[in-house]
Amino acid sequence: MEFEAARAVFLELGVRPEIDTVDSLSSQKLGDTGQPLTPRELEVLRLIAAGKSNRAIAAELYLSEKTVARHVSNILTKLSLSSRSAATAYAYQNGLA
């Protein structure tokens, strides 16, 4: 919502570079399905990209392994990815890691 509000203001002002910046930043947080990752999912994605296991992620974020597994599943689904390796590549390609 914040990206949309910023984009609307920049459109009114006619400042193209800022519109492009907002578009770039907002697309980094969207998967192919157009569903944004939650802040927690982004955090988990960064830890996946760092090579951490579900157990290590759970310990670091004070979550259960089952919760982490659910976050990983949601990330893969939202980004239309098939593996943790693909999620790692996505994170690096989009400046999230």
N, C-alpha and C positions, 0 to 999 in steps of 0.2 A: 504494500500500500504506500509505503514511503517513497519508493522509486516512482510509482505512478504519480504521486503528488508532486514530486520534484520535476518530473518530466512535463507535467501540465504547466507548471510555473515557467519552466524554461521555454516551452512552446509559446506561451504568451509573450515572453520577452524576446523571442526570436534568436536565442543564442544557441546556434547549432553545435559548437564543440561540446557544450555542457550536456546537450541532449544525447550526443553520441556517447559521452562518458556514462551517463545514467543507463543507457541501453546496454552498454558493455558490462557494467556492473550487475545489472539485473539479470542478464543472460547467463552470467556465471553461476547464479544460484538456482537456475531452472534446469530441470531435466528435459529430455526429449518429449515427455508427456505434458510439459508446461506446468507441472506441479513443483512448487519450490520445496527445497529441502528445509526442514526445520533447523533452528540453530543447533539443537542437539545432534541431528543427523549430520550436519556439517562438521561438528566436532568429532563424531565417530568416523566420518570419512577421512578427516585429517589423520586420525590415529591409524586407520587402516593403511593409508598411504605411507605412514611411518613404519609399517611392517609389524604392527602390534596384533597379537591374537585377541580373540574375543575375551579370553580370561584376563589378559593384561589390560584391555580397554575397560572391562568391568571394574577391575581394581582401581584404575586411575580415576574413573568417573564415579566411583562409589555406586555402581549399578549391579544388578544380577547379570549373570552370563546370558540368561534367557532374554532379558531386556535388550542387551547388546545384540543378540542374534536377531531380534525383531527389528532393531534399527538397521542392521546390515541388510536384512531382507527388504525393508522399505526403501533403502537407498538404491539397491540393485533394481528394484521394480520401477521406482520413479525415474531413474536414469536410463532405463532399458539396457542394463548391463548384465552380463552372465556370470561374472566372477569378481573376486576381490582384486585380482590382478587388473581387470578392466577398470574397476573403481579407482585403483591406484593411478592408472594411466590417465583417467578422466580428471582426477584431482590435480595432477601435475600439468596437464594440458590447459586446464582452466584456472591456474594460479591459486588453487585452494589448498595446496600442500606446501 
